[in-house]
């Protein structure tokens, strides 16, 4: 990744029921994240586990990096709805997500 290039971070924070956290993380790494990256609109991704949380759930930060808001808007227009629906169909309320968009300054 070129560090001089503008960078947009699309962050998806997901609270996952403790009972399915390992299975969810595996599904994300082997299914969902590869599909997002296959859109060609993100340069890289990473996933973090949030520390210091409650005992009922595990929280993850799934981060996708792109070079422009236009690319992120293209992702939302063409791919986000179906990929988010697949996640919702599979995990429903067992994995609740919220999204933020950040710009490197």
LINTA-V146024 format. One record per residue. N is the residue number from 1. RES is the residue in three letters. SS is DSSP state (H for helix, E for strand, L for the rest). BURIAL is # if it has 24 or more other ideal C-beta (glycine too) atoms within 12 Angstrom, else .. D_LAST is the distance of its C-alpha to the last C-alpha in Angstrom with 1 decimal. Layout:
n->(N & N)
res->(RES & RES)
ss->(SS & SS)
burial->(BURIAL & BURIAL)
d_last->(D_LAST & D_LAST)
This chain:
n->(1 & 2 & 3 & 4 & 5 & 6 & 7 & 8 & 9 & 10 & 11 & 12 & 13 & 14 & 15 & 16 & 17 & 18 & 19 & 20 & 21 & 22 & 23 & 24 & 25 & 26 & 27 & 28 & 29 & 30 & 31 & 32 & 33 & 34 & 35 & 36 & 37 & 38 & 39 & 40 & 41 & 42 & 43 & 44 & 45 & 46 & 47 & 48 & 49 & 50 & 51 & 52 & 53 & 54 & 55 & 56 & 57 & 58 & 59 & 60 & 61 & 62 & 63 & 64 & 65 & 66 & 67 & 68 & 69 & 70 & 71 & 72 & 73 & 74 & 75 & 76 & 77 & 78 & 79 & 80 & 81 & 82 & 83 & 84 & 85 & 86 & 87 & 88 & 89 & 90 & 91 & 92 & 93 & 94 & 95 & 96 & 97 & 98 & 99 & 100 & 101 & 102 & 103 & 104 & 105)
res->(UNK & UNK & UNK & UNK & UNK & UNK & UNK & UNK & UNK & UNK & UNK & UNK & UNK & UNK & UNK & UNK & UNK & UNK & UNK & UNK & UNK & UNK & UNK & UNK & UNK & UNK & UNK & UNK & UNK & UNK & UNK & UNK & UNK & UNK & UNK & UNK & UNK & UNK & UNK & UNK & UNK & UNK & UNK & UNK & UNK & UNK & UNK & UNK & UNK & UNK & UNK & UNK & UNK & UNK & UNK & UNK & UNK & UNK & UNK & UNK & UNK & UNK & UNK & UNK & UNK & UNK & UNK & UNK & UNK & UNK & UNK & UNK & UNK & UNK & UNK & UNK & UNK & UNK & UNK & UNK & UNK & UNK & UNK & UNK & UNK & UNK & UNK & UNK & UNK & UNK & UNK & UNK & UNK & UNK & UNK & UNK & UNK & UNK & UNK & UNK & UNK & UNK & UNK & UNK & UNK)
ss->(L & L & L & L & L & L & L & E & E & E & E & E & E & E & E & E & E & H & H & H & H & H & H & H & H & H & H & H & H & H & H & H & H & H & H & H & H & L & L & L & L & L & L & E & E & E & E & E & E & L & L & L & L & L & L & L & E & E & E & E & E & E & E & E & E & E & L & L & H & H & H & H & H & H & H & H & H & H & H & H & H & H & H & H & H & H & H & H & H & H & H & H & H & H & E & E & E & E & E & E & E & E & E & L & L)
burial->(. & . & . & . & . & . & # & # & # & # & # & # & # & # & # & # & . & . & . & . & # & . & . & # & # & . & # & # & . & . & . & # & # & . & # & # & # & . & # & . & # & # & # & . & # & . & # & . & . & . & . & . & . & . & . & . & . & # & # & # & # & # & # & # & # & # & # & . & . & . & # & # & . & . & # & # & . & . & # & # & . & . & # & # & . & . & # & . & . & . & # & . & . & # & # & . & # & . & . & . & # & . & . & . & .)
d_last->(15.6 & 14.2 & 11.2 & 10.6 & 10.8 & 8.4 & 8.4 & 9.7 & 11.3 & 14.7 & 16.0 & 19.7 & 21.2 & 24.9 & 27.7 & 30.6 & 34.2 & 35.1 & 38.1 & 36.3 & 33.0 & 34.2 & 35.5 & 32.3 & 30.1 & 32.4 & 32.5 & 28.7 & 28.6 & 31.6 & 31.5 & 28.6 & 25.6 & 27.6 & 28.3 & 24.6 & 23.8 & 26.9 & 25.5 & 23.7 & 20.5 & 18.4 & 17.8 & 18.1 & 18.6 & 19.3 & 21.2 & 21.4 & 24.2 & 23.5 & 25.7 & 27.7 & 28.8 & 32.1 & 35.1 & 35.5 & 32.3 & 29.6 & 26.0 & 23.7 & 20.1 & 20.1 & 16.8 & 16.6 & 13.9 & 14.1 & 12.8 & 13.1 & 14.1 & 17.5 & 18.1 & 17.3 & 19.6 & 22.2 & 22.2 & 22.8 & 25.5 & 27.4 & 27.0 & 25.5 & 28.6 & 31.0 & 29.0 & 28.3 & 32.0 & 33.1 & 31.2 & 32.7 & 36.2 & 36.1 & 34.8 & 35.2 & 34.6 & 34.5 & 30.8 & 28.9 & 25.3 & 22.5 & 19.3 & 15.8 & 13.0 & 9.3 & 6.2 & 3.8 & 0.0)
